[in-house]
């Protein structure tokens, strides 16, 4: 028997679904007269439509799990391009290991969770995400690209939002990834926050960079991340959360209400909230905690919230597709919170310069 190679496994590629091709509105509205999760999904879809119809509402998208690798990239890009989202909070894997990885020209491959020999995959440098394969040698190029971006920047602490903006700038300069989330967020002024930024391929790039430059290097300021997203909440006042899975992004976005109160701002709880999850609430973990539970912490209003229990690749095209085909986004105005935060940085820089001048 011939020895198996990478090419025997890395054949068919993951294709990103185009929600614009499928008008799901009639089907989703038919779900209203059914039961169980179908009715929950219909209500969640209508809440998202209400977010988009509310001219005072800023939509914060929270992403966890492995969704870009699963074929959902185009939906998120379409949300950015069509003003269906104003800020994004994500785990590192989706933004760096998957989206930026594909922006470099690489692919995710159709695999199998049933007959996979993971020891053989390890020997062949193939990483597995359930039924999806990744060429680890290509993933190392992604790590090294982050390393190079670090080396090119002024050594100082950056918010993850600032660094991901630099990643988008790098893609533009190198004419890559025009269909990526990172590039489109850069182009359309949608900030992306990754609170646990080192917990992905970016971490390897940062480790290499900081080892080479131990006394003056680029680092990530997670407190600045939190402050920046809180500033968005204070400026927006009315907000809606669309949560794909749970984890750190879910709580990070919810907590901006409490942070704003600590800063003395009188702002409401998140007015709208939808979460898609397969997690169970009974273990006390965050991913499965209900949105009603979040209300007890003063984070989410219970009037317009909906949990939908199911797997994201099945439900996201229906809920976001409903919002797209209902068309409320056509009347929305771009918020460009990136520019807002850049202007805030300029104010801080001017204040710092003034303080330094006074010390002399």
C-alpha positions in Angstrom: 0.0 0.0 0.0 1.3 3.4 -1.0 2.3 5.7 1.8 -0.3 8.4 2.4 0.7 12.1 2.0 -0.8 15.5 2.7 -2.3 15.6 -0.8 -4.4 12.5 0.0 -6.2 14.4 2.7 -6.2 18.0 1.6 -8.5 17.9 -1.4 -11.9 19.4 -1.3 -12.1 22.8 0.3 -14.6 24.5 2.6 -16.9 26.9 0.6 -18.3 30.0 2.3 -22.1 30.2 2.0 -23.6 33.2 0.3 -26.7 34.2 2.3 -27.7 36.7 -0.4 -28.6 33.8 -2.8 -31.3 32.4 -0.5 -34.3 34.4 0.6 -35.1 32.6 3.8 -37.8 35.1 5.0 -40.9 33.0 4.1 -39.4 29.9 5.8 -38.3 31.7 8.9 -41.7 33.4 9.3 -43.4 30.0 8.8 -41.3 28.8 11.9 -43.4 31.2 14.0 -46.3 28.8 13.8 -44.2 25.8 14.7 -42.7 24.8 18.1 -39.5 24.3 20.0 -36.3 25.6 18.4 -38.0 26.7 15.2 -40.2 29.2 17.0 -37.1 30.4 19.1 -35.2 30.9 15.8 -38.1 32.9 14.3 -38.2 35.2 17.3 -34.4 35.6 17.3 -34.6 36.5 13.6 -37.2 39.2 14.3 -35.2 40.6 17.2 -32.2 40.9 14.9 -34.4 42.7 12.3 -35.5 45.0 15.1 -31.9 45.8 15.9 -31.3 46.8 12.3 -34.6 48.8 12.1 -33.7 50.8 15.3 -31.9 53.8 14.0 -30.4 54.4 17.5 -29.1 50.9 18.0 -25.5 49.8 17.4 -25.0 46.1 16.8 -22.2 44.3 18.5 -21.4 40.9 17.0 -19.7 38.3 19.3 -18.0 35.3 17.7 -16.6 32.2 19.4 -15.8 28.7 18.4 -14.5 27.9 14.9 -16.8 29.5 12.5 -14.7 31.1 9.7 -13.1 27.7 9.1 -16.6 26.2 8.9 -17.8 28.3 5.9 -19.4 31.4 7.6 -16.8 34.0 6.5 -18.9 35.5 3.7 -21.9 36.1 6.0 -19.7 38.1 8.4 -18.2 40.1 5.5 -21.6 40.8 4.1 -22.7 42.1 7.6 -19.7 44.5 7.6 -20.2 45.7 4.0 -24.0 46.2 4.5 -23.9 48.1 7.8 -25.4 45.1 9.7 -22.8 45.2 12.4 -21.0 48.1 14.1 -18.4 46.4 16.2 -17.1 42.8 16.5 -15.8 40.9 19.6 -14.2 37.6 18.7 -11.9 34.9 19.9 -8.5 34.8 18.3 -8.9 31.7 16.3 -11.6 33.1 14.0 -9.8 36.3 13.3 -6.2 35.1 13.0 -5.9 31.3 12.5 -8.9 31.2 10.2 -9.8 34.6 8.5 -6.3 36.1 8.3 -5.0 32.7 7.4 -7.4 32.5 4.4 -6.5 36.1 3.5 -2.9 35.0 3.0 -4.3 32.7 0.3 -4.7 29.4 2.2 -7.8 27.2 2.5 -9.6 24.9 5.0 -10.3 21.4 3.8 -13.2 19.0 4.0 -12.1 16.2 6.4 -13.8 13.6 8.6 -14.4 13.2 12.3 -15.4 9.5 11.9 -12.4 7.7 10.4 -9.6 10.2 11.1 -6.3 8.7 12.3 -5.2 11.7 14.3 -1.7 10.2 14.9 -1.2 10.0 11.1 -2.6 13.5 10.7 -0.1 14.7 13.3 2.8 13.0 11.3 1.6 14.7 8.1 1.3 18.2 9.7 -2.5 18.2 9.3 -4.5 19.8 12.1 -8.2 18.8 12.6 -11.1 20.9 13.7 -13.9 18.2 14.0 -14.5 17.4 10.3 -12.2 20.1 8.9 -8.5 19.9 8.0 -5.8 22.6 8.0 -2.3 22.4 6.6 -0.1 23.2 9.7 2.9 24.2 7.5 0.7 27.0 6.1 -0.6 27.9 9.5 3.0 28.6 10.5 3.3 31.1 7.7 0.3 32.9 9.4 2.3 32.9 12.7 5.3 34.3 11.0 3.3 37.0 9.3 2.0 38.2 12.6 5.6 38.2 13.8 6.7 40.4 10.9 3.8 42.8 11.5 4.9 43.1 15.2 8.5 43.9 14.0 7.2 46.6 11.7 5.4 48.6 14.4 6.4 51.1 17.0 7.2 49.2 20.2 4.4 50.0 22.7 1.2 48.5 24.0 -1.7 48.2 21.5 -5.3 47.3 22.0 -6.2 44.2 20.0 -8.4 46.6 17.9 -5.4 48.7 17.0 -3.3 45.6 16.1 -6.0 44.0 14.0 -6.4 47.4 12.1 -2.7 47.1 11.4 -3.3 43.6 10.0 -5.9 45.0 7.7 -3.5 47.7 6.6 -0.9 45.0 5.9 -3.4 43.1 3.7 -4.2 46.3 1.8 -0.5 47.1 1.3 0.3 43.6 0.1 -2.9 43.3 -2.0 -4.3 40.3 -0.2 -7.5 39.1 1.4 -10.0 41.5 -0.2 -12.7 39.0 0.8 -11.6 38.7 4.4 -13.2 39.9 7.6 -10.0 41.6 8.8 -9.6 43.6 5.5 -13.3 44.6 5.3 -13.4 45.7 8.9 -10.4 47.8 8.2 -11.9 49.2 5.0 -15.4 50.0 6.5 -14.3 51.2 9.9 -15.7 48.3 12.0 -13.5 47.7 15.1 -12.6 44.1 15.9 -11.7 43.2 19.5 -10.0 40.0 20.5 -9.8 40.0 24.4 -7.7 36.8 24.5 -5.5 37.8 21.6 -2.5 35.6 22.5 -4.7 32.5 22.6 -4.3 31.8 18.9 -1.6 32.0 16.1 -1.0 35.6 17.0 0.4 34.4 20.3 3.2 32.5 18.6 4.1 35.6 16.5 4.1 37.8 19.6 6.3 35.3 21.5 8.8 35.3 18.7 8.8 39.1 18.5 9.1 39.7 22.2 11.9 37.2 22.5 13.9 39.0 19.8 13.1 42.4 21.4 13.0 41.8 25.1 13.4 45.5 26.2 11.2 47.3 23.6 8.4 45.4 21.9 4.8 45.4 20.8 2.3 44.0 23.3 -1.4 43.8 23.7 -3.2 46.0 26.3 -6.4 44.0 27.2 -7.5 46.8 29.6 -7.5 49.3 26.7 -9.6 46.8 24.7 -12.2 46.9 27.5 -12.0 50.7 27.8 -12.4 51.1 24.0 -15.5 48.9 23.7 -16.9 50.6 26.8 -16.4 54.0 25.1 -18.4 52.6 22.1 -21.2 51.5 24.5 -21.3 55.0 26.1 -21.4 56.8 22.7 -24.0 54.4 21.2 -26.2 54.2 24.3 -28.6 51.8 22.6 -27.0 48.5 21.7 -27.9 45.0 20.5 -25.8 41.9 20.9 -25.7 39.2 18.3 -23.8 36.3 19.8 -22.5 33.3 17.8 -21.6 30.8 20.6 -20.4 32.2 23.9 -17.1 32.3 25.7 -15.0 35.4 26.4 -16.5 37.5 23.6 -20.0 37.1 25.1 -19.1 38.3 28.6 -16.7 41.0 27.3 -19.4 42.7 25.4 -22.0 42.3 28.1 -19.7 43.7 30.8 -19.5 47.1 29.0 -22.7 48.1 30.7 -21.2 47.6 34.2 -17.9 49.3 33.1 -19.8 52.3 31.8 -21.6 52.6 35.2 -18.2 52.5 37.0 -17.1 55.4 34.7 -20.2 57.4 35.8 -22.1 57.1 32.6 -25.9 56.7 32.7 -26.5 54.2 29.9 -29.1 51.4 29.5 -28.5 47.7 29.5 -28.1 46.1 26.1 -31.6 46.6 24.6 -31.5 43.6 22.3 -29.7 40.2 22.7 -29.6 37.0 20.7 -27.4 34.0 21.4 -26.9 30.9 19.4 -25.4 28.1 21.5 -25.2 24.4 22.1 -24.0 24.9 25.7 -26.0 23.9 28.8 -26.7 26.3 31.6 -26.5 23.7 34.3 -22.7 23.7 34.8 -22.6 27.4 35.6 -20.3 28.2 32.7 -20.6 31.4 30.8 -21.3 30.0 27.3 -24.6 28.4 28.5 -25.7 31.0 30.9 -29.0 32.4 29.8 -29.6 36.0 28.8 -32.2 36.3 31.6 -29.4 35.4 34.0 -27.3 38.2 32.5 -30.1 40.6 33.4 -29.6 39.9 37.1 -26.1 41.3 36.7 -27.5 44.4 35.0 -26.2 43.6 31.6 -29.1 42.6 29.3 -32.7 43.7 29.2 -35.1 40.8 29.2 -37.7 42.5 27.0 -36.0 41.6 23.6 -33.7 38.6 24.2 -33.7 35.1 22.8 -31.5 32.0 23.3 -31.5 29.6 20.3 -30.1 26.2 21.0 -28.4 24.7 18.0 -25.2 24.6 16.0 -24.1 27.9 14.4 -23.4 26.8 10.9 -27.1 25.7 10.6 -28.7 28.7 12.3 -26.6 31.7 11.4 -27.5 31.6 7.7 -31.2 31.6 8.6 -31.1 34.4 11.3 -28.7 36.7 9.6 -30.1 35.8 6.2 -33.5 36.9 7.5 -32.1 40.2 8.6 -30.4 40.7 5.2 -33.5 39.9 3.0 -35.8 42.0 5.2 -33.7 44.9 4.1 -33.7 47.2 7.2 -29.9 47.6 6.8 -30.5 49.7 3.7 -31.6 52.7 5.9 -28.8 52.3 8.5 -25.9 54.8 8.6 -22.3 53.7 9.0 -21.0 54.4 12.5 -17.3 54.0 11.8 -16.3 53.4 15.4 -12.7 52.9 14.3 -12.5 56.6 13.4 -14.1 57.5 16.8 -11.6 55.4 18.7 -8.7 56.9 16.6 -9.9 60.4 17.5 -10.0 59.3 21.2 -6.4 58.2 20.9 -5.4 61.5 19.5 -7.0 63.3 22.5 -5.0 61.1 24.9 -1.8 61.7 22.9 -2.4 65.5 23.1 -3.0 65.3 26.8 0.1 63.2 27.3 2.2 65.7 25.3 0.8 68.6 27.4 1.7 66.8 30.6 5.2 66.1 29.4 5.6 69.7 28.4 4.5 70.8 31.9 7.1 68.6 33.5 10.0 70.2 31.6 
